[in-house]
Amino acid sequence: MKGLDKADARAIKARIGELRIDPYTPRQQCDILKEKGKRPPLYRMRAGKYWVEYFIEADTVYISKIFPRSVILTMGKAIRN
């Protein structure tokens, strides 16, 4: 998480810690989305201004990438136009 300011890094770490409770189920303060058509199944979780993308294998959560939410918004706007 190099390059992130301290507040963003703390928000991301807190959300990643929530995955220990249940990495599958969305709940208050833990917005989890399952990506459609991906193998292995990928999940995306909102963490402040960022998305955390991860997958689960044998009860272990692997973080595949962390990226700004604006990337998704930009892609969504491009698709709609």
N, C-alpha and C positions, 0 to 999 in steps of 0.2 A: 504494500500500500504506500510505497514511496511516491512522493509528489503530491499527496493529499494533505489538506490542512488537518489540524488535530481534531477539530469537531467532526469532520466527515469520517476520519479514520475511526473515531470512537463510535459513531453511529453504525458504521459497517461492522465493527467488532461486536457490538451489542446484538445486532441482528443475526450475525453468524452464530453467536452463543444461543440464540433462540432455536436454532436448528437441532440442538441437543434434545430439546423437549419433544419435538415432532417435526421432521423435515417435510412432511407431506401435506399437512392440513393448514389452510389459512385461518387466521384468528386475529383478534384485536391486537394491534401493534406488530403484526407479522403477516404482511400481504404476500402470499405465495401463489404463483401461477404455474401450471404445468404446460410446457410447450407441446403443441400438437405435432404428431408425425415425426418425432425425433427418437432415435435409438442410439444409445440407451436413453430412456426418458430424461429430458432435461427440465429443470425447474428454474424459475426466476423469482427472486424475492426483492422487494423494494427496501432500500436502506438509505433513507435521507434523499440526497440528490443522485443516488446511484442505484443500479441494479446489480444484484449478485446472482450469477448464473451457476448452477451446480447440478451434479447428478449423484445418484446413490447406488452404491455397489456393495453388497454383503454387509449391510448395516453401517457402512462408512460413507460419510458425505465428502465429496470432492468438489472444491470450488474450481470451476473452469475459467471464469473471467468475472471481472468487476468493471462496469462501464457506466458512463453518465446516462441518466434517464433521458436527457435531451437527444441522445442518439436514436432512441426508439421513437420519440415524438417527431423528430425530423424524418425518419423513415416512414412513419404513419402519414404525415402530411404529404410526402412525395407520392405515396401510393394512392391517396385520395384525389390528387389533382389530375 
